[in-house]
Amino acid sequence: MNHRTLLSTGILICLGLFLSTPSWAGQVVTKQDKQWAEKMIQEEGALKAAPAKNTLAVLYFKNQTEQPELDPLQKGIALMLITDLSKVKDLQVVERVQLQALVEELGLGTSGLVSPETTPRVGRLLGAQWLLGGDLLTTKGEIKKLRLQSNLLDVPAQKSLGEPSAEGDWAELFRLEKDLLFELINLLRIAITPQEEAQLRIPCSTNTRALIALFNAVDANDRGNYAGAAEFYKTAIKEDGKICIAKEALEELRVLGLVAGKKKSLDLLRSLRDQTSLTNQLTTKEVQKRVPPATSIPTPISIGITFP
C-alpha cells in the first residue's frame, strides 16, 4: 500500500468518525445506513432487547391539509425537532438518516410511515423507547392557519402518552415548532436548565423562504439529487446566513464528493459545525421585527407558497 493510498484511507476513516459523532449526524443516507436498515429488517424477528432508555425517534409529519405546497414541511418539521431535541442531554435522539434509510428499505412513503399499523414496527426497528409522529392540518376556514398535531407513543407499552400540538400562521413556522418542542419536553417530564431552555428557544431560522429551501434540500438529498440539494442549501444560506445545519450539510456533500467544490479539512468542518449549531440568536422583539426579503426560491418541487 503506497503513501497516497494510506493517506486516502486515513482521511476516509477520520471522515467516517466525524460524521458519526452525536453532534453531527449528517444528512446523506450512506451505504452504511442502507446496510444497517437492511440488517435490522432481516433480523427483525430476533429483536427482543428493550430499547435504550430515553431514546426518541421523530417520524415525518403527514400533510393532511390537501395543500401539496406544504409537502416540504413533512420532513421539515421533523428535521427541526430532531435538531433541537438532540441538544437535550437527557435524550437520545435517533438520527434522521437512520429513519430515512428505514423508510427506503421498507418501501414506505411519508403517508405509510405514520399509519397506525406501521408506527409500532418502525419504533421497534429504530430501537426507540418513544416515537413521535404527527399531522399537518389547517384550521377550519383558515387556509393560512397551520396546526401541528402529534402523538407521542410509548413503544414497549404500545400506548399514547399524549398529543402535543401547536397552531398558528404557517409564516411563523419557527414559533410553532418551538411550541410543539416544549410541550413535548414537558410531556416527557425531562428537566432542563434555564440555560438549556435559552439555547432551545433559538430558532433554526425566522425566514420562511430559508426554511422551505432547507426542507427541499433535505428531500432532494434523500432522492439522490445532490446537485439540486446543494443549490437549495445555497439558497437557504443566502436567505439566512445563520440557518441551522445548511452550511455543514453543504460541506458534507462536498467532502463526500457528491458535488463539486473545494475540499475542506475536518478541522474546518468541525469549526463550521460549532458555529452553526446555534443560530439566529434574536430577542423576542428582534424576531417580530425580522421580515423576509421579497424574493422567490428556485425549486423542482412545486411549493406554491405566497410569502408575507
N, C-alpha and C positions, 0 to 999 in steps of 0.2 A: 504494500500500500504506500503510494508516494505522499509527499508532503501536502500537495494540493487536495488529495482525497481525504487525508486526515483532517485538514482544516475544514473542508466542507462538511465532513461528518460531525466534527465538533460544533460547528455553527448550528446544524440541524438539531443536535441533541440539546444545545442551550436554548434554541428557539422553542423546542417542544416543552422544556421545563418552564420557560417563561409563560407560554400560552396556557399551561395547565395550572398556573398559580391561582388561588382563590380570588385575588384582586383583579385578575384579568383573564377571563374565561375565553375570550374571543367570540367572534360572530360567524365564522366559517365552519360549516359542518365538514369535518375532515374524514379521511378514510378510516381513521381510528374510531371516530364517533360512530360511523356506519357499522363497523365491525362490532363495536360494543352493543349497539342496538340489535344487531342480528343474533349475537350470542345470548343476550337477555331473553329474546323471544324463543330461541331454541331451547333454553334451559328453564323456561317459564314454569313448567310443571314441578321443577325441583326447588322453586323459590319458597322456602319455609321460614327463613330467618325473619325476625321482626325488623321493621325499618329503623334506620338510625334515629335516635331521639332528636326532636325538634327539627326534623327535615321537612321542608316545604317545597312543593312544586307548583308553579303557576302556569296554568294552561292558557292557550289563546282564547280570547273572548269571541263569542259568536255574534255576528251582525244580524240583529233581528229587526232592524229599522226599515227594511225594504228600500234603503238608500245605498246602492253599491259604491257611491263615492266615499262612504265611510269605512269601506273594507280595510284600508291601511291601519285603522285603529285596532283591528282584531289582534294583530301581533304587537302593535304599538303600545297598547295598554299593558300587556303582559311584559313587554320589554322594560317599560318604566318601573313597574312594580318589582321586577326581578333586580333591576339596577339598585333601587332603593333598599329593598329587603336584604340584599347582600351586604349592606352596611350594618345590619343589626347583629351584634356579636353573639347573641344567644340563638341565632337561627342558622341552619344550614340550608342554603337555597340551591335547588337543582339548576344546573346551567341550562340556558335556553337552547344551546346547540344539542344537548342531550335529548331534550324534548323534541326538537325538530328532527333529529335522526330517528327517533322512535316513531314519529308521525309518518315519516317517509317509509320506514321499514314495514309498518302496519298498513300502509296504503290508505291512511286517513287524511281527509281534508279537515279544514277548520270546523266544519259542522259536525263531522263524525267524531272529532276529538272530544267534544263536550257533551256528547249524548249520555244519558243516564246509564246506558248499558256499557259504555266504553270507559268512563272515568275511573271506576274502581280498578280495572285491569291496568290502565295507564299508571295509576298511583303505585300499584304493586311493582310493576316493571321498573319504575323510576326509583323505587326504594324510599318512597316518601311517607312520612307519618301523616302529613296533612296535604290536601290537594285543593287548590283554589281554581275554580272555573267561573265563567260568567257570561253575561249577555250585554250587548249594546242595544239600548232601547231609546225611543224618543217619547217625550211626554205627549200625551194625547192632546192634539190640537196645536202643538208647538213643534214645528219642524226643526227649529234650531236648538231646541232643548234636548240635551242628551242625558240619558240615565245609564249609569254603570251598575248593573245588578249582578252580584256574585254570590257564590255559595262555597262555604268552607267545609270540606269533607274530612272527617277522621277516617283514614283509610283502613286501619286494622279493625275498628269498631263498626265501620260501614254506616256511619251516621253523620248528619249535618250538625255542625257546631254553631251555625249562624249564617246570616245572609247580609254581609256588608254591602252598602250601596252608596252612591253619590249621584247628585243630579244638578244640572245647571247648563248654561250655554256652552256648546261644544267649542267655542272660541276660547274658553277658559279651561281647556283640557288639562293643563298643568295643575290647576286647582282641584279639579275633580279627582285626579289621580291621587293627590295628597289626602283628600278627604277619605278616599277608599283605603289608602295606606294606613292611616292612623286608626281607622275603625277596625281594620284587620289586626293591627298590633294589639289593640285593646281586647279584641275578641280572643286572641291567643294568650292573653294575660302575660305578656312579655314586658318587663320593666325596662325603660330606657332612661338615661340620664338627661338632664336639660341640655347638655352639650350634644348628645346624640340626637335629640329631638331637633335642635337647631340645624344640625347637618342634614337631617332627613327632610326638613322643610325647604331646602334649596331645590328649586325646580330643575328638571332636565333642560328645559327651555321655556320661556314665556312667549316664544314666537311660533305661532301655529304653522306657518309655512316651513319653518325649520324642522318642526316635529314631523309633519307629513313627509317631508323629504327623507328624514331619518328612517321613518317606518317603511317607506318604499325601498330604501337602500337595503334594509334587512331582508325584506321579501325578495328583492332581486338577488341578493346573496344566496338565499335558500334555493332559488330557481337555477342557480349556476350562472346567472348573468352578472359576472363580476365587473365587467366594464360598465354596465348600467348601474350597478351598486356603487361603484367609485364615483360616478357622476352625481348620483343622489347624495352621497356623503359630502361631496364638494359643495353641492347646493345648500345642504344643511349648514355647513360650516360658514358659507358665505352669508347666509341669512342670520346666523348666530354663531360667532366665533367661540363661544363657551358652551355650546350644546354638548350634552353628555355623550360619551363613547364614540362620537363620529370620527374624531381625529385618529384615535388609536385603531378603530376598525378599518379606516382607510389605509393606515400604515400596515396593518395586518395583511391586507390584500397585496400590498407591495412586497413585503418581506416574504410572503409565501409564493411570490412570483406569479400571482393570478392577474395582476395588472402591471403595466409598465410604470416605472418610477425609480428614483434614486434609492439605492439600498441604504437602510438605516441600521445603525448599531443597536444592539439590545439595550445598552445604557440609555440611548436616546429614546427608545420606545418606552422604557420604564419611566423616564422623566416625563414623557408626554402623557403617559397613563396617570401619573401622580398629579399633573397639572390639570387634567380634565376630569378627574374623579368627582370633583365638587364644582358645580357650575352655577352661573347666574346668581351670584351672591347679592341679592337685592332685598331691600327692606320692603315692607308691605306697600308703602306709598310709591316706591320706585316701580314695583310690579304693576301697580294700577296705571302709572304714567306711561309705561312702555307700550308703544304702538308699532306693529309690524309694518315694514315698508311695503308699498303697493306694487309688488312685482309678482310674477307667476313663476311656477317651477315646472321644468320640463319633465314629462313622465310618460312611460309606455302604459302605465296603469291609469285608467280614467278616474280622476278624483273629483272633478266637477264641483269643487267647493268654492263658494264666493266668500272671501275673507273680509272681515271688517276693516 
